[in-house]
Amino acid sequence: MQPDADTASNLAMFTQEGYKKPQRPQFLLGNHTSFMDSILLSRILPRNIAFRLRAYVASHVARLPLFGTLMRASGHFIVPYSSEQYDSFELNTALMAQTQEVVTEHLQINGNLMFFPEGRVNATPDSIGSLRLGGFKLALEYDAAIWTVVFYGITIPGPRQRQSGGGYPVNGHYSVFQIAPNGCRALLPALRNANTIDQTDAMLLSLHVQQNL
């Protein structure tokens, strides 16, 4: 995996933030092109960031041999989907409420949170799909700093249809960007002034992130 030109300096800033006493949670949002994304993240993230980072993980992924065990043992947050159908986002609401209680505890101590806002592996990874709003509402609630990580060129080693068992070698790339280093609420006035259609704060923020993924 090769970083893009500005990624090394952006990742260094991300690392420096991790050494400071956290003033707010840091959210890391990524495009979701393959089941290799989570593994690659663990490789590129600095240890001081990764140590305080938890991620949302789909329940069917958490049931995978080895990989799912690692996700659960690392304390990641399981999202209890009621169906494994690609187009279904239906949740077990009772179990999700329990998950959100743990997420709240993590964010109240300014823990870091990572998720793929598309909510699933993208079937057409050359373009960003629509983004789920729940994570952006959470970011606004805690005025989280937002960073993005973009992977490309890795759908061959870990295509959507393959959830385990490896893949093929490829020369992939990744980029890390700052979206809202001083908290996402600070972006809202400019986003609202630039938008002629009345949108909720979460929708404005999601559209802005979508344009930068």
N, C-alpha and C positions, 0 to 999 in steps of 0.2 A: 504494500500500500504506500502510495506516494502523496505527501501533502501538497496542496497548491501554494502559490507564491507567498500569500500573506498569512497562511495558516500557522506557521511556526510562531510568529509574533503574537497572533491572536490567542493561540494556545498558551503562550507564556503569560499573557495577561490573565487568562482564565486560571492558570496555576497560582499566580500571585494573589488573586482574590481568594483562593482556597486557603492560603496561609494566614489571611487576616481573620480577625474575629468577625464572623458573619453578621452583617447588618440586615440581611434579607435572604430568603431562599434564592438559589440559582437554578433556573430551569434550563435544561438542555433538550432542545427539540430537534428531531432528525427526520429526514425522508426515509421511507421504508421500502428498500428495493429487493431485499432478500433476507433469508434467515441467518445470514452471516453478519448482519448489521450489529447485533448485540455483542457478538464475539469480537468483532473488529473494534468496537467502542472500548472494550476492556483492554485492548492493546494500546490504543492511542491516548487514553485519558491519564493524566498525572495521578499518582497514587493518592495524594492528599485530597484530590477532588473525588476520585472513585470511592475512597473510604467512606465519605459522607453522602454518596449518591445512591439513591434507590430509584427503581424504575417500575412502571406499570408493565405487567406481563400477562398475556392472555392465558386463560385457564388451560386451554388445550396445549399451549406451549409448555406450561408448567408440568404437564403430565408426560412430556417426552423423556425417554431414558437419558441419563447422565446430564444433559443440558437442563432439563426441567428440575432435576435434583439440585444442581448448582444454583439455579435461580431462587428456589425456595430456601436453600441453606443460606443464601446471601441476604435474605430479608427483603427481597423485592415484593412488590404489591401485586397480588393476583387479581386479575379482572375476571369475574365469573360469568363468562358468556353462556347463555342458555342454549346456543346452537353453534356448531362449527361451520355452518354454511358461510361462504365467502361474503355474501351480501347482507348477512344478518349481524346487527349490533345489539340484539336483545340481550338484556342482562338479568341475572338473578338479583333482584333488587335488595332482598334481605341480606344476601352475602356481600353485595357491593357496599351496603351501608356499613358492614363490619370492616371491610377493607378501607373505606374512607375514614373511619375513626383512627386507624393506624396511620394513614397518610397525614391526617390533621396533627397528630402527635409529632410526626417527623418534621412537618413544616413549621410548627410552633417553636421548634428549636433551631430554625433556619437551616434545616437539612436541604440537600440538593435533590432535585427530581428530574428524571429523564423519561420522556415518552415520545412515541411516534404519533403525531397528531392526525395522520391519515387513518389511524385506528386499525390498520391491516397492511399486509405486504401489498404493494402497488402492482396491479396486473400490467400496467403500462408505465414502467418506471422512467421513461423519457420525459414525462410531464408529471407535475405534482397533482395529486387528487384533491378532492374537497377535504377540509380539515374539520375534525370534531370540535365542538365548542367547549366541552366540559373542562378541558385542561386550561383553556384561556380564561374561563371564569375563575378558576382556582388561582391562576397567576395574578389576576387583578385583585383578588381577595387578599393576597399576601404581598402585593406589590413586588413580585419577584423580578429579579434580573433575568433576562432572556438571552440565551446563546443558541445558535443553530449549528448542526453538523450535517453536511451533505456528502453522501457517498455516491459515486457513480463508477460504472464499469465493473461491478461485482455481481451482476445477475447471472453470469456464466458459472462462477464457482458455487453459488447458492441460490438457484432459481426458486421462484415462489412455490413450485410444486414439490420441492425437496425440503423437508423439515429436519432431516438429519442424514448422516452418512457421508458428508463431505461433498466435493464437487470437482471443479477443474481449475488449474492455475490460470491466473489472469493478472494483468497489470492495472489494478484499480487505483482510484484517486479519492481524496477526501478534502473537504474545506470546513473550517470553523470560523464563524462570524459572530460579532457582537450585534445584537438587535436592540437590547435595552439594558445596558450595563448599570444604569442608575435607577432601575425599577420601571416596570412597564406602564405604570400610570402616567409617568412623565411624557409618554409618547402620545397620549390621547388628544390633547388640544391640537397638535399639528395634524394628526390623522383625521380628526373631525373637520378641521378647516379645509383639508384637501378632498373631502368626500362630500359630494352634492346630495347623496341619498342618506336619509335618516337611518342609521344603523345602531345596534347596541354596541357597547364598549367591547364586548367579547368578540363580536363579529368584525369590528374594525381592526382589532388586534390580530385576529386570525387571518384576515385578508393581507395585512402587512407582512406577517410571517410567511404566508404562502408565496408572496412575491419575492421573498428573500431565501426561499428554499431551492 
